[in-house]
Amino acid sequence: MLKEAIYHKPANNFAYSYDKETLHIRLRAKKGDVTKAYLIFGDPYQWTEAGWTNATKPMSLEGSDELFDYWFVEVKPEYRRMRYGFELYSENESIVYGERGFKDRDPKETNFYFCFPFLNEIDVFGAPEWVKDTVWYQIFPERFANGNADLDPKGTLPWGSEDPKPDSFFGGDFEGVINNIDHLVELGITGIYFTPIFKATTNHKYDTIDYLEIDPQFGDKQTFKKLVETCHQKGIRVMLDAVFNHSGFYFDAFQDVLEKQEQSKYVDWFHLREFPVKILPEPNYDTFAFTHMMPKLNTENPEVKEYLLNVGRYWIEEFNIDGWRLDVANEVDHQFWREFRTAVKSVNPDVYILGEIWHDSMPWLQGDQFDAVMNYPFTEATLDFIAKDEIDAEQFAQQLTNVLTSYPKNVNEAAFNLLGSHDTPRILTISKDSKEKLKLLFLFQLSFIGTPCIYYGDEIGLTGENDPGCRKCMPWEKEDQDLELFTFVKKVVALRKEYPAFGNHGEFNMLETNRNTNHIVYSKQVNNETIIIAINNSNESIQVNIPYDFTGRKPVDLWNKEPMKESSNIELDPYGFSIIEVK
């Protein structure tokens, strides 16, 4: 065995509390090196004359990436504390691995082993339960629907009259959302994520002027309250987007700094490098990227902190929103997010806190800051395989293993899985206008672990390149919508709701990948229900042998709701799929 490749640490995604009595343990080893793995475990205080009393439990191969295998086991220590290690076998060797290294055999000494001191319930990661069953829909308010033309900003263009430019306005507002809420209800949506609604100068509103006021082009607070109430009546949660990393250029505090310079009482609200504060040719203060219109806030300043924490509480207390999506969350200090979590959860413990982070996010996902992050590694892997054909089926499975093993399972269950957003090209455009590929994208997204989000208009076939092309007006005339695609997405959403194993409650296992035919077969299992999904990501018909024993079972074709033959052989059309229920 290659000992240098064997890795474990008693924390984060390698050892964690899954619930108040269950521990999850994960081990990494060189790919193909370890043939069998066992967890050695026991209470640190149980001894006999022969030494430490322990037991073993077999581990399962959770998945593999390009270099490593990942082994997994679930255990419920009787007294909620545990010393543990690993007994590993290769074809010609066996070793024992603990915190102090490697031994030929179990030394029966607790100090050799890893330690999980105590499973304290307060330390268990806990995202709101409702999130696991939520299907989100992202709305860019300026482009969803214009319900009240009296609110239109100066220069507003007729709805959908032309492709958007960076500074275009089309007049989308809250009344437009209310008027079209039945579209979301029919689709099966149970959560709306709104990009910023607060007072700002741009169409995207990420340049906040006032965090406690709604932008007048969207409506007033009374209308927003009606919107939230309408959503709740329809079984739809509401999540707002906030930018606490930076303000807008016309934020009162920053304008005061520009006017009064070092005499301003707000000089410590920002990261100013020198005086006088200059905007051009380049800002001499910290900003989002290098955009002088977005000065970075000093969230370590007590006044800034209290102002923003009050914002977090206010929209929950006054309007009963259900979640916060936090923009550029990785550039704000961790202590601020810890206090933000405490502040908003004190108002409503069930509020969902979602951070925008594009990279490894484990430091933010330990139960003291966020409930989830936007799962861009999932996005990239899925688009690279299905939409772009940049990786094959085997590489896709390897990348999914990285996605799933990077975090604890209870973190993955709350992950925000998106395919597209206001920051990315439309997924139909990425798929080179292939509706067949788009359907496979939706099928995989909605059957994967996590909470999925559909970007407005993707369900009816909107196209567009990157910003501003991905921010077209939602077409509301039926002849401008792909109704067949809408029906497809609606049907997949319904499957997620009807069958627990199809959705977020099923254990995900990749059963087969084939880089020659470019197909995958995976299963979702919960209790006695198993759902098997085969996807053909190629332009040729293929025969697939499902790696599952159907003997004595009654498989059902879930898509067509009809019995199937007890056979493991199925035919998949080009870019086709099969969804099989087995009980």
N, C-alpha and C positions, 0 to 999 in steps of 0.2 A: 504493500500500500504506500502511496505517496503521502507521507505524514504532513508534509508542508501544505498540502491542499485541504487537510481536514481542519474544519473551523467551527467553533461555537463560542458564543458569549452569553452569559446568563441575564440577558436584557433585550429590550426592543423587539425586533421581529424574530429573534432566536429563542427567547424564553419569556413568556408573558401569561398573565391571567386572562383566560377567555371569558370566564364568568366567576361567580363567587366561590366556586368549588373546583374549577377545572383549570389545569395548566396545559399549555401547548409548548412543545419542545421541538426545535428544528436543528438539524445538523447538515453541514455542507461537506462534500467529499469530491475527489476527482471523478469526473464522469467515467462510469463503467468500472471503477476501482473496487468499490465495496459491493459485495454480493448479498450480505445480510447485515442488519444492524439491530441492536437491542438497546433499550434504555435500562440502565442499572439505577435503581432508585430506592430510597428508604428514608425513614425519619431520622434526623441527625442524633436523636437521643435514645435510639433503640439499639442496645448492645447485648451481646452474650459473651460467654468465655471465648468463643471462636472469633469474636470481633464484631464489626458493625453488621447489623441485620438488614439485608436488602433483598430486593426481588428484581426480576427482569421482565420487560415487556417488548414484544417485537415492534419495530418501526416500519412504516411503509414508505416506498419511494414516491415522494410528492410530485416530482417533476425534474426535468433536466434542462439546462441551457447549453451553450456551446462548450463550456469547460467543466461544469460541475453538475453533480447530482445533489438533490435536496431530500433528506429523510425527515419524516415527521411522525410524532406520536402525541396522543392526548392521554393525560393521566389525572386522576383525582386523589391526591394524597390525603390520607385519613385525617391527619391533624393540620392540614393546610400549610405544611412546611416540608422541605425536601432537600436532601443532598442527592446528587445524581451525576451520572456519567454515561459512557457509551461503550458497549462491547461490539466490536466491528470485525467482520470476516471478509476476506478476499478469497480467491481461489486457492491460495496456498499459505495464508497467514491469518492470525487473529491477534487483535490488540485491544487494550482497554484505554480509553481516553477520558481524562478529567482535567480539572483546572490546572493541575500541576504537571500536565504532560501525558506521556504514554507509559504503560506498563504491559508486561506480557500477560498478567492475570489480575483479577480483582484483589487489591491490597487490603480490603476490609477496613480501611481507615477513612473516616469521613473527611479529614482535611485534605485528602487527595482530590476530592470531587468538587464539582460546581455546587453552588448554594443558591437555593431560592428560600430566603429566610422565613417569609410568612406571606400567605395570600390575604392581604388586607382588602376588604371589599371596596373601600374608597379608592383604591389604586386601579381597579378594573376599568379599562377604557369603556366609555359608555356614550355612544351617539344616540339620539332619539330613535326609539323603535319605529316610529311612523315613517322615517326616512327609507327604511329598507324596502317598503312596499310602494314608494312614490315613483311615478313616472313624470319627470320634469319637462317643462316646455320653456325655452328661453325666448323672451320678448324684448326686442329693441324698440322701446315705446314710440320713437319718432317714425317708425316704418311699419307698424302693425296695422293700424286703422285710424282714420280721421273721423271722429264722431262729432266734433264741434268746431266748425270752420271759424267761429268767432274768436277762437283762441289762437289762430294761426299767426306765427311770427311774420314780420314784414318780409316780403320776398318769397313767401311759401309758394311752391310749385304745385300745379294740379297733380293729384294722386297718381303716381306711377307714370307720369307723362314722359319721363326720360330716365336714363340710368343715373344713379346718384353720383355726385361729386363730393369731395371732402367737406364742403361747406353747404351742401344742399339741405333745404328744409321742405318737408312734404306735409307736416301738420299732424302726425300721429299723436294720439292723446288717450287719456283714461276712458273717456266715453266710447272711443273706438273699441277698446278692449271689452268693456261691458256689453256693447252691442253685439260682439262676436264671440261671447263666452261659450255659446253652444257648440261652436266649432271644436273647442278644446274638450268639452264634455263628451261629444260624440267620438272623438279620437281616443278618449280614455285617460286624459291627462289628470293628474292629481296634485301637481305642484307647478307654480309659475316662478321663474327666475327673471326678474326685471333688471336690465342694466340701469344705471343711475337715473333717478327721477328728480334729483335735487336741483335747485336753481343754478344755472350755468349758462355760458354763452354759446356753446357748441351744440351740434345735434346729438352727440354721444353723451354729453353731460359728465364726462370724467374730469372736468375742470371746475370743481365745485366752488360756487360763490357763497352759498349759505346751506349748511348741512341740516338746518331745521326748517327750511322752506322748500316747497315743491316748485319746480319750474312752471311759470304761468302758462306755457304752451301746452302742458299736460292737463291742467285743471287746477282746482284748489283742494284743500285738505278735506272738505266735505265730500267732494267727488271721489277722492282717494279712499276715504273711509267706506263709501258705498261700494267701491271696487273690491276692497278686501272682504266686506260682508257678502257681496255677491259670490266671490270665489269660495268662501267658506260654506255658503249655502249649497254650492255645487260640489262640495267635497274636494276643493282645490286649496292647497296651502300657498302662501305668498312669501317669497324671499326677495329682499332688496339688496342692491349693490352699493357698497360704500368704499370711498377712496380715503384712507387714513394715512397713507404714505405721503401724499402731497395734496395741496389745495389747488384751486385755480388761481390764475394771475389776479383776478379781480376780487378775491377773498378779502374782506375788509381789513383783516390784520396785516396782510401783505401790502395792501395799498397804503396803510398807515406807515409801514416801514419805508416804502418808496418816498413818501411825502416827508417824513420827519427824520429819516435815516437813524443815526445812533440815538436820537432822542425819543424814538418810538418806544412805547411800553411793550411792544410785541417783538423786540429784537431777538429775544430768546425763543420765539415760537418757530424760528426757521434756522437753517444751517448757513449762516452768513460768514463768508470768509474774510471780507474786508469792507471798509466804507470809503467812499460812497458805494452803495449797492448799485451795480450796473446790470443792465439787461443785454446790451449789445456792445461789441460784436459777439460776445458770448457771456453768459451769466457768471458773476463771481459769487454765486451761492449754489448750494446743492439743489438739484432738480430731479424729476423723473427723467431718466435718460439724460439728454442735454437740452430738454425743452424748456425754454425760459418761462413759458406760460404755465408751468406746473412746479412751483417751488416746494421742495421737500419740507414736511413738517417735523419739528423736533418733538417726538413722542416721549422723550425722557423729561421734558419740561412739565412740571406739575399742573400748570394752567392749561396747557394743550391737552394733557392727558385727561383732565377732568372735563374739559369741553367735549372731547370725543367720546368719552365714556357716557356722558349725558346723552349724546346723540344716539349711541347704541341702545340705551334704555328707553329714550323718548318714543321711538317709532314702535316699540313693542308695547309700552304702556298706553299710548294714545291711539294706536291703530291696529294693535293685535297682529302684527306681522309674525311670521313663523320662522324666519331665518335671515341670516346675513351672509352675503357673499362679499369677500374682502379682497379688493384689488391690490396688486403688487404686495401681497402679504409678506413675502420673504424679505423685504427690505425694511420692515418695521421690527423694532426690538422685541425679543421674546417676553420680556417682563410686561410690556404693554399688552400683549395678547393674553397673558395670564390674567391680568386685571380686567381686560375686556370680557373674557369668559365669565369671570366671577360676577361682573356687573350685569351682563345680560341674562345669565342663568338665574340670578337672584330675582329677576322679574318673572321669567318663565323658564323652568329647567328644561323644557322640551324644545327650546329654540335651537335650530340647526346652524352651526358655524362652519362656513366653507371658505377655505383660503385659496387664492389663485397662486399656485406654485407649480412650476413646470419641471422641477427636478426632484431628486430624492428628498422626501419631506418628513422623514422619521422624527427630526427634532421638534416638529410642530404637532405630532400625532401621538403623544404619550398621555393624553387624557387631561392635560392642564391648559391646552390652547384650543386647537381646532377639533371639530368632529370629522372633518374630511378635507381633502384638497381636490382640485380639478385634475382628473386622472389622465393627464396628457400622455404618459407612457402607454396606457391602453389605447388612446387615440392613435398615436403614431404607429403602433404595431398593427392595429386593425386596418388602418388606411394603407399602410405599406403592403400588406398582404392582399387585401381584397380590391381596394380602389386603384392602387398604383402598379401592382404586380412587381414590386421592387424586392420582395422577399418571397421565398417559397413556403409551403405548408410546414415543413420541418423547422425552418427558422422562425416562423410565426409561433409555433408551439414553444420554442425556446424563449422567445421574448415574453410570451404570456407567463411562463414560469418565473421569469425575472419580475414581472408585474406582481404576481401573487405572493412570491416569497420575500419581496422587499418590505412587506408590512405584516402585522398580525392579521389573522382572519377576521376578527371583529372590526378592524379598521377597513379591510377590503369590502366588507358588507355595507359600509356607509360611503364608499368612494363615489365621487361624482363622475360618471362615465359619459363623456361627450364624444361626438364624431365631428361636429363643426360648431362654430360660434361666430360672433361678430369680429373676432380676431383672425379668422382663417377663411380660405376659399370655401365655397359651397361644396358639399360632398358629392353632388351630382357632377359638378365641374371637375373635381379631382378624379372622379370615375370616368372621365371622358364621355359624359352624357350617357353612360350605360345604366339604364334603369334596372337591368338584371343584377348588376353589381350593387347598386344602391339598395336593392331589396336584401341582398346578403348582408350588407352592412347593418341594416336595421335588425335583421334576424339575430345576428351575432350579438349586437349591443344589448338587445332586449332580453337575451337569454343568458347573459354573463352575470357574474357576481358584482354587486354594486347597485347604485341608483342611477338609471339612465336619464339623459337629457336630450330632447329633440330641439334643434334650433328652428325658430319659426320659419315656415315655408318649405323646409326640407321635405315635409310629408306630402307636399303637393308638387314637388319637382322644381323648386326655384334654383336658378343657376347664378353664377357670379364668381369672379376672381377675388383676390384679397381686397381688403378695405380700400375703397368704398364699395367695390362691386358686390361684396357679400351682404350688403345692407340695403338691398332693393326693397321697394314697397311690396307688402303682401297683396297679391291679387285676390279680389273677392268675387269677381265674376266667375261662375262655374266653368265657362268655356276656357278660362285662363288657368284652370287648375287641373292637375293630373288626378282625376278622381279614382282611377284604378289603383294608382300608387297609394292614395289616401286610404282606400279600403284595405289594401295589404297591410299598411302600418297599423291601422285600427285592429286588424285581426291578430297581429303579433302581440300588440299591447294587451288584448283580451286574453290571449294564452298565458301571458305573464301573470295576469290577475287570477285566472281560473285554476292554474296548476302551480302549487307551491314549488315543486321541483324545477319547473321551467324558469321561475323567477329567482329571487334573491335568497331563497331558503334551501336551494339544492346545492349539494356538494359537487363542485366542478372537477371533472377528470377528463383529460385528453386521452382518448382511447387509441387513436391511430392518426398518423400523418403520412402522406405519401408525396414526396417531392416530384415524382415523375408525373402522376396524374393531378397533382396539386389539390388533393382533397383532404379534408379533416373530418374526424368523427369524434365527438365528445359526448359525455353523459352528464346529466344533472340528477342527483339522487337525494331524496329525503324520506326517511322511514322506509315504507315498502313501495314507494313510487320511484320509478326510474324513467327518465326521458332521455332518449338518445337522438342526437342531431347530427346529420351528415351534410356537409356542404361541399359542392363541386365548384371550385373556383377555376374553371377552365372552360374553353369554348367547344369542348367535345363531350359527347355522352360517355359515361364510364359505368362499369360494373363495380360495385363496392361490396365487399364481404364484411358485414358488421361484426366486430370482435365481441360478440355477446351470445351466450347460450340461451336460445329461445325455447328449448325443449320444455314441453308442458306448460308453457306460458301462452298468453293471448295478446300478442302485440296489436296495437291500434295505431293507424295512421292518423295522427292528431290533426294534421292540416285539413284532411278530407273527412275526418271523423268516421272512418270505416275500418273494419277488422283487416288485418294483414295475415298472410301465410306465415306459419312458424318457420321462417327461413331467414338465414342471415345474409342472403344475397339480394341486393336491390340495385335498380338502375337509376342513375341520376342524369337528368338532362344537362346540357350546357348551362352553367351557372345555376344549376338546380339544387334542391335540398330535399331532405326527408326528415320529418319529426315523428319519432316513434315513442309511444307510451307503453311501458311494460309494468305489469303488476303481478 
